[in-house]
Amino acid sequence: MRRIAILLGLMLLGDQAQADVLRTNTDSPQYCGELVTRISLLPRPLPEPVSTLAREGQNLCDQGQVRLGVAKLRRALRAAQNP
């Protein structure tokens, strides 16, 4: 019985390790570009919070502050969806 419990534990750990390897990292300059493209396809004129957040997000990405830039760009997209 103890052997079965150990084997099950090892199997669960193996699944977790594999899931960690497959995790997608969205904090990349490429993802910034995807978000900027999505925002550029929105109908114009953009409402004020959307345009400000998008501009700030793109500037942050351009300066290498990718994580903060992605956060601002995602907030801009959410604001555009809920005017």
PyMOL CGO cylinders between C-alpha atoms (Angstrom):
from pymol import cmd
from pymol.cgo import CYLINDER

trace = [
    CYLINDER, 0.00, 0.00, 0.00, 2.84, 2.38, 0.85, 0.3, 1, 1, 1, 1, 1, 1,
    CYLINDER, 2.84, 2.38, 0.85, 4.46, 1.68, -2.49, 0.3, 1, 1, 1, 1, 1, 1,
    CYLINDER, 4.46, 1.68, -2.49, 1.27, 2.71, -4.33, 0.3, 1, 1, 1, 1, 1, 1,
    CYLINDER, 1.27, 2.71, -4.33, 1.11, 5.99, -2.40, 0.3, 1, 1, 1, 1, 1, 1,
    CYLINDER, 1.11, 5.99, -2.40, 4.73, 6.76, -3.28, 0.3, 1, 1, 1, 1, 1, 1,
    CYLINDER, 4.73, 6.76, -3.28, 4.15, 5.98, -6.96, 0.3, 1, 1, 1, 1, 1, 1,
    CYLINDER, 4.15, 5.98, -6.96, 1.05, 8.19, -7.05, 0.3, 1, 1, 1, 1, 1, 1,
    CYLINDER, 1.05, 8.19, -7.05, 2.97, 11.02, -5.41, 0.3, 1, 1, 1, 1, 1, 1,
    CYLINDER, 2.97, 11.02, -5.41, 5.77, 10.74, -7.96, 0.3, 1, 1, 1, 1, 1, 1,
    CYLINDER, 5.77, 10.74, -7.96, 3.28, 10.73, -10.81, 0.3, 1, 1, 1, 1, 1, 1,
    CYLINDER, 3.28, 10.73, -10.81, 1.66, 13.90, -9.50, 0.3, 1, 1, 1, 1, 1, 1,
    CYLINDER, 1.66, 13.90, -9.50, 5.03, 15.59, -9.13, 0.3, 1, 1, 1, 1, 1, 1,
    CYLINDER, 5.03, 15.59, -9.13, 5.92, 14.60, -12.67, 0.3, 1, 1, 1, 1, 1, 1,
    CYLINDER, 5.92, 14.60, -12.67, 2.72, 16.17, -14.02, 0.3, 1, 1, 1, 1, 1, 1,
    CYLINDER, 2.72, 16.17, -14.02, 3.43, 19.39, -12.10, 0.3, 1, 1, 1, 1, 1, 1,
    CYLINDER, 3.43, 19.39, -12.10, 6.99, 19.60, -13.40, 0.3, 1, 1, 1, 1, 1, 1,
    CYLINDER, 6.99, 19.60, -13.40, 5.76, 19.10, -16.95, 0.3, 1, 1, 1, 1, 1, 1,
    CYLINDER, 5.76, 19.10, -16.95, 3.10, 21.81, -16.52, 0.3, 1, 1, 1, 1, 1, 1,
    CYLINDER, 3.10, 21.81, -16.52, 5.78, 24.24, -15.32, 0.3, 1, 1, 1, 1, 1, 1,
    CYLINDER, 5.78, 24.24, -15.32, 7.80, 23.64, -18.47, 0.3, 1, 1, 1, 1, 1, 1,
    CYLINDER, 7.80, 23.64, -18.47, 4.79, 24.36, -20.72, 0.3, 1, 1, 1, 1, 1, 1,
    CYLINDER, 4.79, 24.36, -20.72, 3.83, 27.62, -18.99, 0.3, 1, 1, 1, 1, 1, 1,
    CYLINDER, 3.83, 27.62, -18.99, 3.53, 30.54, -21.41, 0.3, 1, 1, 1, 1, 1, 1,
    CYLINDER, 3.53, 30.54, -21.41, 5.34, 33.73, -20.55, 0.3, 1, 1, 1, 1, 1, 1,
    CYLINDER, 5.34, 33.73, -20.55, 3.36, 36.79, -21.62, 0.3, 1, 1, 1, 1, 1, 1,
    CYLINDER, 3.36, 36.79, -21.62, 5.98, 39.24, -20.38, 0.3, 1, 1, 1, 1, 1, 1,
    CYLINDER, 5.98, 39.24, -20.38, 7.74, 39.54, -23.71, 0.3, 1, 1, 1, 1, 1, 1,
    CYLINDER, 7.74, 39.54, -23.71, 8.26, 42.29, -26.26, 0.3, 1, 1, 1, 1, 1, 1,
    CYLINDER, 8.26, 42.29, -26.26, 6.42, 40.12, -28.80, 0.3, 1, 1, 1, 1, 1, 1,
    CYLINDER, 6.42, 40.12, -28.80, 3.33, 40.08, -26.59, 0.3, 1, 1, 1, 1, 1, 1,
    CYLINDER, 3.33, 40.08, -26.59, 3.56, 43.87, -26.25, 0.3, 1, 1, 1, 1, 1, 1,
    CYLINDER, 3.56, 43.87, -26.25, 3.49, 44.02, -30.04, 0.3, 1, 1, 1, 1, 1, 1,
    CYLINDER, 3.49, 44.02, -30.04, 0.44, 41.75, -30.22, 0.3, 1, 1, 1, 1, 1, 1,
    CYLINDER, 0.44, 41.75, -30.22, -1.44, 43.93, -27.74, 0.3, 1, 1, 1, 1, 1, 1,
    CYLINDER, -1.44, 43.93, -27.74, -0.48, 47.13, -29.58, 0.3, 1, 1, 1, 1, 1, 1,
    CYLINDER, -0.48, 47.13, -29.58, -1.73, 45.56, -32.82, 0.3, 1, 1, 1, 1, 1, 1,
    CYLINDER, -1.73, 45.56, -32.82, -5.04, 44.59, -31.21, 0.3, 1, 1, 1, 1, 1, 1,
    CYLINDER, -5.04, 44.59, -31.21, -5.47, 48.13, -29.89, 0.3, 1, 1, 1, 1, 1, 1,
    CYLINDER, -5.47, 48.13, -29.89, -4.62, 49.61, -33.31, 0.3, 1, 1, 1, 1, 1, 1,
    CYLINDER, -4.62, 49.61, -33.31, -7.50, 47.62, -34.83, 0.3, 1, 1, 1, 1, 1, 1,
    CYLINDER, -7.50, 47.62, -34.83, -10.06, 49.20, -32.48, 0.3, 1, 1, 1, 1, 1, 1,
    CYLINDER, -10.06, 49.20, -32.48, -12.48, 51.72, -33.99, 0.3, 1, 1, 1, 1, 1, 1,
    CYLINDER, -12.48, 51.72, -33.99, -11.36, 55.34, -33.77, 0.3, 1, 1, 1, 1, 1, 1,
    CYLINDER, -11.36, 55.34, -33.77, -11.49, 57.68, -31.94, 0.3, 1, 1, 1, 1, 1, 1,
    CYLINDER, -11.49, 57.68, -31.94, -10.45, 55.82, -28.83, 0.3, 1, 1, 1, 1, 1, 1,
    CYLINDER, -10.45, 55.82, -28.83, -12.03, 56.99, -25.57, 0.3, 1, 1, 1, 1, 1, 1,
    CYLINDER, -12.03, 56.99, -25.57, -9.68, 58.93, -23.31, 0.3, 1, 1, 1, 1, 1, 1,
    CYLINDER, -9.68, 58.93, -23.31, -8.74, 56.24, -20.78, 0.3, 1, 1, 1, 1, 1, 1,
    CYLINDER, -8.74, 56.24, -20.78, -8.05, 53.77, -23.59, 0.3, 1, 1, 1, 1, 1, 1,
    CYLINDER, -8.05, 53.77, -23.59, -5.79, 56.05, -25.60, 0.3, 1, 1, 1, 1, 1, 1,
    CYLINDER, -5.79, 56.05, -25.60, -3.81, 57.17, -22.55, 0.3, 1, 1, 1, 1, 1, 1,
    CYLINDER, -3.81, 57.17, -22.55, -3.32, 53.63, -21.24, 0.3, 1, 1, 1, 1, 1, 1,
    CYLINDER, -3.32, 53.63, -21.24, -2.33, 52.37, -24.69, 0.3, 1, 1, 1, 1, 1, 1,
    CYLINDER, -2.33, 52.37, -24.69, 0.21, 55.17, -25.20, 0.3, 1, 1, 1, 1, 1, 1,
    CYLINDER, 0.21, 55.17, -25.20, 1.71, 54.67, -21.73, 0.3, 1, 1, 1, 1, 1, 1,
    CYLINDER, 1.71, 54.67, -21.73, 1.84, 50.89, -22.22, 0.3, 1, 1, 1, 1, 1, 1,
    CYLINDER, 1.84, 50.89, -22.22, 3.59, 51.17, -25.56, 0.3, 1, 1, 1, 1, 1, 1,
    CYLINDER, 3.59, 51.17, -25.56, 6.11, 53.65, -24.14, 0.3, 1, 1, 1, 1, 1, 1,
    CYLINDER, 6.11, 53.65, -24.14, 6.87, 51.32, -21.23, 0.3, 1, 1, 1, 1, 1, 1,
    CYLINDER, 6.87, 51.32, -21.23, 7.39, 48.38, -23.60, 0.3, 1, 1, 1, 1, 1, 1,
    CYLINDER, 7.39, 48.38, -23.60, 9.68, 50.50, -25.78, 0.3, 1, 1, 1, 1, 1, 1,
    CYLINDER, 9.68, 50.50, -25.78, 11.74, 51.42, -22.70, 0.3, 1, 1, 1, 1, 1, 1,
    CYLINDER, 11.74, 51.42, -22.70, 12.14, 47.76, -21.72, 0.3, 1, 1, 1, 1, 1, 1,
    CYLINDER, 12.14, 47.76, -21.72, 9.57, 47.83, -18.91, 0.3, 1, 1, 1, 1, 1, 1,
    CYLINDER, 9.57, 47.83, -18.91, 7.70, 44.95, -20.51, 0.3, 1, 1, 1, 1, 1, 1,
    CYLINDER, 7.70, 44.95, -20.51, 5.74, 43.72, -17.49, 0.3, 1, 1, 1, 1, 1, 1,
    CYLINDER, 5.74, 43.72, -17.49, 4.36, 47.18, -16.71, 0.3, 1, 1, 1, 1, 1, 1,
    CYLINDER, 4.36, 47.18, -16.71, 3.75, 47.86, -20.39, 0.3, 1, 1, 1, 1, 1, 1,
    CYLINDER, 3.75, 47.86, -20.39, 1.75, 44.66, -20.82, 0.3, 1, 1, 1, 1, 1, 1,
    CYLINDER, 1.75, 44.66, -20.82, -0.33, 45.52, -17.75, 0.3, 1, 1, 1, 1, 1, 1,
    CYLINDER, -0.33, 45.52, -17.75, -1.19, 48.97, -19.15, 0.3, 1, 1, 1, 1, 1, 1,
    CYLINDER, -1.19, 48.97, -19.15, -1.98, 47.59, -22.60, 0.3, 1, 1, 1, 1, 1, 1,
    CYLINDER, -1.98, 47.59, -22.60, -4.25, 44.91, -21.15, 0.3, 1, 1, 1, 1, 1, 1,
    CYLINDER, -4.25, 44.91, -21.15, -6.02, 47.55, -19.06, 0.3, 1, 1, 1, 1, 1, 1,
    CYLINDER, -6.02, 47.55, -19.06, -6.52, 49.59, -22.23, 0.3, 1, 1, 1, 1, 1, 1,
    CYLINDER, -6.52, 49.59, -22.23, -8.13, 46.63, -23.98, 0.3, 1, 1, 1, 1, 1, 1,
    CYLINDER, -8.13, 46.63, -23.98, -10.42, 45.97, -21.01, 0.3, 1, 1, 1, 1, 1, 1,
    CYLINDER, -10.42, 45.97, -21.01, -11.41, 49.64, -20.90, 0.3, 1, 1, 1, 1, 1, 1,
    CYLINDER, -11.41, 49.64, -20.90, -12.21, 49.53, -24.63, 0.3, 1, 1, 1, 1, 1, 1,
    CYLINDER, -12.21, 49.53, -24.63, -14.45, 46.50, -24.15, 0.3, 1, 1, 1, 1, 1, 1,
    CYLINDER, -14.45, 46.50, -24.15, -16.35, 48.13, -21.27, 0.3, 1, 1, 1, 1, 1, 1,
    CYLINDER, -16.35, 48.13, -21.27, -16.84, 51.78, -22.26, 0.3, 1, 1, 1, 1, 1, 1,
]
cmd.load_cgo(trace, "trace")
